[in-house]
Amino acid sequence: MAMLTLRFRRSTAAVAVALVLAFPAGISRAARPGPEGFADLADKLVGAVVNISTTQTVKPEKGRERSTPGRPQFPPGSPFEEFFKDFFDHNGKQEDHPEPRPRKATSLGSGFVIDPAGYIVTNNHVIADADEITVILHDDTNLKAELVGRDTKTDVAVLKVTTDKKLPAVGWGDSDKARVGDWVLAVGNPFGLGGSVTAGILSARQRDINSGPYDDFLQTDAAINRGNSGGPLFDMNGAVVGINTAIYSPTGVSIGIGFAIPSNIAKAVVAELIREPDHAVHRGWLGVRIQAVTDEIAESLGLDKAHGALVASVNDNGPAQSGGIQPGDVILTFDGKKVPDMRHLPRLVAESTVGKSVPVTVWRKRQETKLQVTVGKLEETEQVAKEEPAKSKPSPADSGTVTTLGLTLANITPELKEKFSLTDDKGVVVVDVTKDSPAAEKGLKAGDVIMEAAQEEIKSTSQVAGKIDDAKKAGRKSILLLVERAGDLRFIALRLDQS
């Protein structure tokens, strides 16, 4: 399809995000005055930008009534429904019409040539479900295209056309060097009008629009509309710094908020789709479940600030476990690159070469620990780093009930195990939560099982109380708990009452 629309619910209205992306870039090293015009640059670039037309067979909905212009619509079962049906069928001679047949639907998008041999890049959603793909060159030459490969996770696709002429091509730029405020140029096929050029600036970086697991969009105010999907976003050197993919709009037309896939993501995907025998992208896999490091979690772990990705659990015999990564570790760097927050880790891992041994720095026991991990291969049924949690160590057992921080805790008995449908005897169970307490604020509830406190395995209620006392004496503002609920594990930093 030439455009895919996502909707986000806001407090006042639903806002449409049309996948026709826009990406601002520019690799200028120092501030410089804006250009007097873009004509010379546009002349060099428009020849490499193509229009893409697709057709697909759309089957009619089974049992759906054939529509007739002017026929009133009534709710099913209305006494008027049958009357008007008979009237229109008789006067419109609908009975003479055959059953509706599958029809051809067309859509339009954009793309750009990255190799004179005929390789063309576009968005996957532009050609998704297409029966036929036609590439229309700048001189109006129509060429049938074959799909080389697609990657649904980044919304990138590669096409190939065959022609006896050498096609003008454009090269990739470095999106990491693109700065907010840099000039960018978008070229594409808005509303099927053909090659159109719009200019703007890079408005923002690292936008997450919830379109996929590796969202890291560039935002631009260059006008991007339906049909621009798959087109290039150029810097002032004429290099592609993004693939125009989406707009943020309540009306479906440009309001100056467009998004583009950064070239440094797209370039690697495109190269692999062309290079690999199966024309697929092979991503790295770590085998961990992760969660965000909040300010409270950072304080409880002794981190100077909230950053990195907190490991909630590790897959048995996965790359992380084999490399020594443990639940409760905070991954600070991966393969020499910083992990500023949780959502960056999956992208870093996915971009890693399968089978490569990479250095990983984790925060463990209030200090940095260096590890070496061999990257695994991500299967379609897996995720690079899932968002959720895991297990751990020992201490003495006892029986009894403890009330602390708004939690009433009990050691697990056969009766409690049956009452809360618990699967094993590990940890201690929450039997009650005081309203408006720190525990209630964090969403804890009866039936939750505390598996760890302060990164130590819990075997009795007295251990929890002891860990809380220790944390208070150390002057900490919160304590880290590992909580299990219905088989899912998650770390929760519980605020301590210092009174």
C-alpha positions as CSV (number, residue, x, y, z in Angstrom):
1,M,0.0,0.0,0.0
2,A,1.2,3.5,-0.6
3,M,0.3,4.5,2.9
4,L,-0.3,2.8,6.2
5,T,-2.2,4.7,8.9
6,L,-1.7,4.1,12.6
7,R,-3.8,5.8,15.2
8,F,-2.7,7.0,18.7
9,R,-5.2,7.8,21.3
10,R,-4.6,11.1,22.9
11,S,-6.6,12.8,25.7
12,T,-8.7,14.7,23.2
13,A,-8.7,13.0,19.9
14,A,-7.2,10.2,17.8
15,V,-4.3,11.3,15.7
16,A,-3.4,9.5,12.5
17,V,0.1,8.5,11.7
18,A,0.4,7.9,8.0
19,L,3.3,5.8,7.0
20,V,4.8,8.0,4.3
21,L,7.8,9.0,6.4
22,A,10.0,12.0,6.4
23,F,13.5,12.2,7.5
24,P,15.6,15.4,8.0
25,A,19.3,15.3,7.8
26,G,22.4,17.1,6.9
27,I,26.0,16.3,7.8
28,S,27.2,19.9,8.1
29,R,30.0,20.2,10.6
30,A,29.3,23.8,11.5
31,A,26.5,26.2,11.3
32,R,26.1,27.8,7.9
33,P,23.5,30.1,6.2
34,G,20.6,28.5,4.5
35,P,20.8,27.9,0.8
36,E,19.5,30.5,-1.6
37,G,17.6,27.8,-3.4
38,F,17.5,24.0,-4.0
39,A,17.2,24.0,-7.8
40,D,20.8,22.8,-8.5
41,L,20.5,20.0,-6.0
42,A,17.1,19.0,-7.1
43,D,18.3,18.8,-10.7
44,K,21.0,16.3,-9.6
45,L,18.6,14.1,-7.6
46,V,15.2,13.8,-9.1
47,G,16.3,11.4,-11.8
48,A,17.1,8.7,-9.2
49,V,13.7,9.0,-7.6
50,V,11.0,6.8,-9.0
51,N,7.2,6.4,-8.6
52,I,5.9,3.0,-7.7
53,S,2.5,1.7,-8.7
54,T,1.1,-1.6,-7.4
55,T,-2.0,-3.6,-8.2
56,Q,-3.6,-6.2,-6.0
57,T,-6.7,-8.4,-6.2
58,V,-9.3,-7.4,-3.7
59,K,-11.9,-10.1,-3.0
60,P,-15.5,-8.9,-2.2
61,E,-16.7,-9.5,1.4
62,K,-18.7,-12.7,1.4
63,G,-22.4,-12.2,1.8
64,R,-22.1,-8.4,1.5
65,E,-25.0,-6.7,-0.2
66,R,-24.3,-5.1,-3.5
67,S,-24.4,-1.3,-3.0
68,T,-26.8,0.8,-5.0
69,P,-26.4,4.6,-5.4
70,G,-29.3,6.3,-3.6
71,R,-30.4,3.3,-1.6
72,P,-31.1,4.3,2.1
73,Q,-29.2,2.3,4.7
74,F,-31.1,0.9,7.6
75,P,-30.0,-1.2,10.6
76,P,-30.3,-5.0,10.1
77,G,-33.8,-6.2,10.9
78,S,-35.4,-2.8,10.2
79,P,-39.0,-3.2,8.7
80,F,-37.9,-0.8,6.0
81,E,-34.9,-2.8,5.0
82,E,-36.7,-5.5,3.0
83,F,-39.1,-2.9,1.4
84,F,-36.3,-0.8,-0.1
85,K,-34.3,-3.8,-1.1
86,D,-37.2,-5.1,-3.2
87,F,-37.9,-1.6,-4.6
88,F,-34.3,-1.0,-5.7
89,D,-33.7,-4.6,-6.9
90,H,-36.8,-4.3,-9.1
91,N,-36.3,-0.8,-10.4
92,G,-32.6,-1.1,-10.7
93,K,-32.8,-4.6,-12.2
94,Q,-30.2,-5.7,-9.7
95,E,-31.4,-9.3,-10.1
96,D,-29.8,-9.2,-13.6
97,H,-26.4,-8.4,-12.1
98,P,-24.0,-11.3,-11.4
99,E,-22.4,-11.7,-8.0
100,P,-19.6,-9.2,-7.4
101,R,-16.3,-10.4,-8.6
102,P,-12.7,-9.8,-7.3
103,R,-11.5,-6.4,-8.4
104,K,-8.1,-4.8,-9.0
105,A,-7.0,-2.1,-6.6
106,T,-4.0,0.2,-7.2
107,S,-1.9,2.2,-4.9
108,L,1.0,4.6,-5.4
109,G,4.3,5.3,-3.5
110,S,7.9,6.3,-4.1
111,G,11.3,4.8,-4.2
112,F,14.9,5.6,-5.2
113,V,17.6,3.9,-7.2
114,I,20.7,2.9,-5.1
115,D,22.5,0.9,-7.8
116,P,22.6,1.6,-11.5
117,A,22.1,-2.1,-12.0
118,G,18.4,-1.6,-11.1
119,Y,18.1,-2.0,-7.3
120,I,15.4,0.3,-5.9
121,V,14.6,1.0,-2.2
122,T,11.1,1.7,-0.9
123,N,8.9,1.0,2.1
124,N,7.6,-2.5,2.7
125,H,4.1,-1.1,3.2
126,V,4.2,0.4,-0.3
127,I,4.4,-3.0,-2.0
128,A,2.8,-5.2,0.7
129,D,0.3,-7.7,-0.8
130,A,1.0,-6.4,-4.3
131,D,0.3,-8.8,-7.2
132,E,2.2,-6.5,-9.6
133,I,4.7,-3.8,-9.1
134,T,5.5,-1.2,-11.7
135,V,8.4,1.3,-11.4
136,I,7.9,4.6,-13.3
137,L,11.2,6.4,-14.0
138,H,11.6,10.2,-14.1
139,D,11.2,10.1,-18.0
140,D,7.9,8.2,-17.6
141,T,9.4,4.8,-18.6
142,N,7.4,2.0,-17.0
143,L,9.3,-1.1,-15.8
144,K,8.0,-4.2,-14.2
145,A,9.8,-4.8,-10.9
146,E,10.4,-7.9,-8.9
147,L,10.6,-8.0,-5.1
148,V,14.2,-8.8,-4.0
149,G,13.5,-8.9,-0.3
150,R,11.5,-7.1,2.5
151,D,11.9,-6.5,6.2
152,T,8.7,-5.9,8.0
153,K,10.3,-4.9,11.3
154,T,11.9,-1.8,9.8
155,D,9.4,-1.3,6.9
156,V,12.1,-1.6,4.2
157,A,11.9,-3.3,0.8
158,V,14.2,-3.7,-2.1
159,L,13.0,-4.1,-5.7
160,K,14.9,-4.9,-8.9
161,V,14.1,-3.7,-12.5
162,T,15.8,-4.8,-15.7
163,T,16.6,-2.2,-18.3
164,D,19.3,-1.8,-21.0
165,K,19.9,1.8,-19.8
166,K,22.1,2.8,-17.0
167,L,19.9,4.3,-14.2
168,P,20.9,7.4,-12.3
169,A,21.5,6.4,-8.6
170,V,22.0,8.1,-5.3
171,G,24.2,7.2,-2.4
172,W,23.7,6.8,1.4
173,G,24.6,9.5,3.8
174,D,25.4,9.2,7.5
175,S,22.2,9.8,9.5
176,D,24.2,9.8,12.8
177,K,25.8,13.0,11.7
178,A,22.6,14.7,10.8
179,R,21.8,17.4,13.4
180,V,18.6,19.0,14.5
181,G,18.2,22.2,12.4
182,D,20.0,20.8,9.3
183,W,18.3,21.4,5.9
184,V,16.8,18.4,4.2
185,L,15.1,17.8,0.9
186,A,12.3,15.3,0.3
187,V,11.5,14.0,-3.2
188,G,8.6,11.7,-4.0
189,N,5.2,11.1,-5.5
190,P,2.6,12.8,-3.3
191,F,-1.0,11.9,-4.3
192,G,0.3,10.4,-7.5
193,L,1.3,13.8,-8.9
194,G,4.8,12.6,-9.9
195,G,8.2,13.8,-8.8
196,S,7.7,16.6,-6.3
197,V,10.4,18.3,-4.2
198,T,9.9,19.8,-0.7
199,A,12.4,21.3,1.7
200,G,12.6,21.5,5.4
201,I,14.8,20.9,8.4
202,L,15.5,18.0,10.7
203,S,13.1,18.7,13.6
204,A,14.1,15.9,16.0
205,R,15.8,12.6,16.3
206,Q,15.1,9.2,17.9
207,R,11.3,9.3,17.6
208,D,9.4,6.2,18.6
209,I,6.0,6.2,16.9
210,N,5.1,2.6,17.9
211,S,5.3,1.2,14.4
212,G,7.8,-1.5,15.1
213,P,10.4,-2.9,17.5
214,Y,13.3,-0.8,16.2
215,D,11.7,2.7,15.9
216,D,14.3,5.4,15.8
217,F,12.8,7.8,13.4
218,L,14.1,11.2,12.2
219,Q,11.5,13.9,12.3
220,T,11.2,16.7,9.7
221,D,8.9,19.5,8.7
222,A,9.5,19.0,5.0
223,A,6.0,18.5,3.5
224,I,5.4,14.7,3.3
225,N,2.0,13.4,2.0
226,R,0.3,10.3,0.8
227,G,2.5,8.7,-2.0
228,N,5.7,10.0,-0.5
229,S,6.2,6.7,1.3
230,G,9.5,5.1,0.3
231,G,11.0,8.2,-1.1
232,P,14.4,9.6,-0.1
233,L,15.2,12.4,2.3
234,F,18.4,14.1,1.2
235,D,21.0,16.2,3.0
236,M,22.5,19.2,1.3
237,N,25.3,17.0,-0.1
238,G,22.7,15.0,-2.1
239,A,23.1,11.9,0.1
240,V,20.1,9.9,1.4
241,V,19.8,10.3,5.1
242,G,16.4,8.8,5.5
243,I,13.5,7.0,3.9
244,N,10.3,9.0,4.1
245,T,7.8,6.7,5.8
246,A,5.2,8.4,8.0
247,I,3.3,11.6,8.9
248,Y,1.7,12.6,12.1
249,S,-1.6,14.2,11.2
250,P,-5.2,14.5,12.3
251,T,-6.3,15.0,8.7
252,G,-4.1,12.6,6.7
253,V,-2.2,15.5,5.0
254,S,1.0,17.2,6.0
255,I,1.0,19.5,9.0
256,G,4.8,19.6,9.2
257,I,5.4,16.5,11.3
258,G,7.0,13.7,9.1
259,F,9.2,10.8,10.0
260,A,12.0,9.0,8.1
261,I,13.9,5.8,8.7
262,P,17.5,6.8,9.4
263,S,19.9,5.8,6.6
264,N,22.2,4.0,9.0
265,I,19.4,1.6,9.8
266,A,18.1,1.3,6.2
267,K,21.6,0.9,4.6
268,A,22.4,-2.2,6.6
269,V,19.0,-3.7,6.0
270,V,19.1,-3.1,2.3
271,A,22.6,-4.5,2.0
272,E,21.6,-7.7,3.7
273,L,18.4,-8.1,1.7
274,I,20.5,-7.9,-1.5
275,R,23.5,-9.9,-0.2
276,E,21.9,-12.9,1.6
277,P,20.9,-16.0,-0.4
278,D,17.5,-16.0,1.3
279,H,17.1,-12.2,0.9
280,A,16.3,-11.8,4.6
281,V,17.7,-9.9,7.5
282,H,19.5,-12.0,10.1
283,R,19.4,-10.2,13.5
284,G,21.4,-10.8,16.6
285,W,19.8,-12.3,19.7
286,L,20.8,-11.9,23.4
287,G,18.1,-14.0,25.1
288,V,17.1,-11.6,28.0
289,R,14.0,-10.0,29.3
290,I,14.6,-6.3,30.1
291,Q,12.9,-3.4,31.7
292,A,13.5,0.3,32.1
293,V,15.8,1.7,34.8
294,T,13.8,4.3,36.7
295,D,15.2,6.8,39.1
296,E,14.1,4.7,42.0
297,I,15.7,1.6,40.6
298,A,18.9,3.4,39.9
299,E,19.1,4.7,43.4
300,S,18.4,1.3,44.9
301,L,21.2,-0.2,42.8
302,G,23.7,2.6,43.5
303,L,23.8,3.9,39.9
304,D,24.6,7.6,39.6
305,K,21.6,8.1,37.2
306,A,18.9,6.2,35.4
307,H,20.4,4.6,32.3
308,G,21.1,1.2,30.8
309,A,18.7,-1.8,30.5
310,L,17.8,-3.8,33.6
311,V,17.9,-7.6,33.0
312,A,14.8,-9.1,34.5
313,S,15.5,-12.7,33.4
314,V,17.7,-14.7,31.0
315,N,16.8,-17.5,28.7
316,D,18.1,-20.9,29.7
317,N,21.2,-21.8,27.6
318,G,20.8,-18.5,25.7
319,P,23.7,-16.2,24.6
320,A,23.3,-14.0,27.7
321,Q,23.4,-16.8,30.2
322,S,26.3,-18.4,28.5
323,G,28.1,-15.1,28.6
324,G,27.6,-14.7,32.3
325,I,24.8,-12.1,32.3
326,Q,22.5,-12.5,35.3
327,P,19.1,-11.2,36.4
328,G,19.4,-7.9,38.1
329,D,22.4,-6.8,36.0
330,V,22.0,-3.4,34.3
331,I,23.6,-3.5,30.8
332,L,25.5,-0.2,30.4
333,T,27.4,-0.9,27.1
334,F,27.0,-3.4,24.4
335,D,29.8,-4.0,21.8
336,G,31.5,-0.7,22.9
337,K,28.3,1.3,22.5
338,K,26.5,3.0,25.4
339,V,23.0,1.8,26.3
340,P,21.3,5.1,27.3
341,D,18.0,3.4,28.0
342,M,16.1,0.2,27.7
343,R,14.7,0.6,24.2
344,H,18.2,1.1,22.7
345,L,19.5,-2.3,23.6
346,P,17.3,-4.3,21.2
347,R,18.5,-2.2,18.3
348,L,22.1,-2.6,19.2
349,V,21.8,-6.4,19.6
350,A,19.8,-6.7,16.4
351,E,22.4,-4.9,14.4
352,S,25.2,-7.1,15.7
353,T,26.7,-9.9,13.6
354,V,25.4,-13.3,14.5
355,G,28.2,-15.4,16.0
356,K,30.3,-12.4,16.9
357,S,31.9,-12.2,20.4
358,V,31.2,-8.7,21.8
359,P,32.2,-7.0,25.1
360,V,29.3,-6.2,27.5
361,T,29.6,-3.9,30.6
362,V,27.0,-4.6,33.3
363,W,26.3,-2.9,36.7
364,R,26.4,-5.7,39.3
365,K,26.7,-5.4,43.1
366,R,27.2,-1.6,42.9
367,Q,30.1,-1.8,40.5
368,E,30.9,-2.4,36.8
369,T,31.6,-5.9,35.5
370,K,33.1,-6.7,32.1
371,L,31.7,-9.7,30.2
372,Q,32.1,-11.3,26.8
373,V,29.0,-12.5,25.0
374,T,28.6,-14.4,21.7
375,V,25.6,-13.0,19.8
376,G,23.0,-15.6,18.9
377,K,20.6,-15.6,15.9
378,L,17.2,-14.1,16.3
379,E,14.4,-16.5,15.1
380,E,11.1,-15.0,14.0
381,T,9.4,-16.4,17.1
382,E,11.9,-14.7,19.4
383,Q,12.6,-11.1,20.4
384,V,16.0,-9.5,20.6
385,A,15.3,-8.5,24.2
386,K,11.9,-9.0,25.6
387,E,10.4,-6.6,28.1
388,E,9.7,-8.4,31.3
389,P,11.7,-10.5,34.2
390,A,13.9,-13.8,36.6
391,K,15.5,-15.5,39.8
392,S,18.5,-16.0,42.4
393,K,20.3,-16.8,46.1
394,P,19.8,-18.2,49.8
395,S,19.0,-17.5,53.5
396,P,17.3,-19.1,56.5
397,A,13.7,-20.2,56.5
398,D,11.0,-19.5,59.1
399,S,7.2,-19.2,59.2
400,G,5.0,-16.3,60.0
401,T,3.5,-13.1,58.7
402,V,5.2,-9.7,58.3
403,T,3.6,-6.3,57.5
404,T,5.9,-3.7,56.0
405,L,5.7,-0.8,53.6
406,G,2.0,-1.5,53.1
407,L,2.6,-5.2,52.4
408,T,1.4,-8.1,54.4
409,L,3.6,-11.0,53.5
410,A,3.4,-14.7,54.4
411,N,5.5,-17.7,53.8
412,I,4.0,-20.0,51.2
413,T,1.8,-22.8,52.7
414,P,-0.2,-25.4,50.8
415,E,-3.4,-23.4,51.7
416,L,-1.9,-20.1,50.3
417,K,-0.5,-22.0,47.3
418,E,-4.0,-23.3,46.4
419,K,-5.7,-19.9,47.2
420,F,-3.5,-17.9,44.9
421,S,-2.8,-20.7,42.3
422,L,0.9,-20.5,42.9
423,T,3.1,-22.9,40.9
424,D,5.9,-23.5,43.4
425,D,7.1,-22.7,46.9
426,K,9.8,-20.2,46.1
427,G,9.6,-16.7,47.7
428,V,7.0,-15.2,49.9
429,V,3.4,-14.3,49.0
430,V,1.6,-11.0,49.3
431,V,-1.7,-11.6,51.2
432,D,-2.8,-8.0,51.5
433,V,-1.8,-4.5,50.3
434,T,-2.7,-1.4,52.3
435,K,-4.5,1.3,50.3
436,D,-2.4,4.4,49.4
437,S,0.8,2.7,50.6
438,P,4.1,2.7,48.7
439,A,3.3,-0.9,47.6
440,A,-0.2,0.1,46.4
441,E,1.3,2.9,44.4
442,K,3.5,0.4,42.5
443,G,0.6,-1.8,41.7
444,L,1.4,-4.7,44.0
445,K,-1.6,-6.9,45.0
446,A,-2.5,-10.0,46.9
447,G,-1.2,-13.1,45.2
448,D,2.1,-11.5,44.0
449,V,5.2,-13.4,45.1
450,I,8.4,-11.7,46.1
451,M,11.3,-13.7,44.8
452,E,14.2,-11.3,45.7
453,A,14.8,-8.3,47.9
454,A,17.9,-6.2,47.3
455,Q,19.0,-8.8,44.7
456,E,19.1,-11.6,47.2
457,E,16.8,-14.6,46.9
458,I,14.0,-14.7,49.5
459,K,13.0,-17.8,51.4
460,S,11.1,-16.3,54.3
461,T,9.2,-13.2,55.4
462,S,11.8,-12.3,58.0
463,Q,14.4,-12.0,55.2
464,V,12.3,-9.3,53.6
465,A,12.0,-7.4,56.8
466,G,15.7,-7.7,57.4
467,K,16.6,-6.5,53.9
468,I,14.3,-3.5,54.4
469,D,15.9,-2.6,57.7
470,D,19.4,-2.9,56.2
471,A,18.4,-0.6,53.3
472,K,17.0,2.0,55.8
473,K,20.2,1.8,57.9
474,A,22.3,2.4,54.8
475,G,20.2,5.5,54.0
476,R,18.7,4.2,50.8
477,K,15.5,5.7,49.6
478,S,14.1,2.5,48.0
479,I,14.6,-1.3,47.9
480,L,14.6,-3.4,44.7
481,L,12.1,-6.3,44.8
482,L,11.8,-9.0,42.2
483,V,8.1,-9.8,41.9
484,E,6.4,-12.7,40.2
485,R,2.8,-12.5,39.0
486,A,1.1,-15.3,37.0
487,G,4.5,-16.5,35.8
488,D,5.8,-13.1,34.8
489,L,8.7,-11.5,36.7
490,R,9.4,-7.8,37.1
491,F,11.7,-5.7,39.2
492,I,10.0,-3.0,41.4
493,A,11.7,-0.3,43.3
494,L,9.6,0.2,46.5
495,R,10.0,3.5,48.3
496,L,11.2,3.2,51.9
497,D,9.5,5.1,54.8
498,Q,12.4,6.7,56.6
499,S,10.3,7.8,59.6
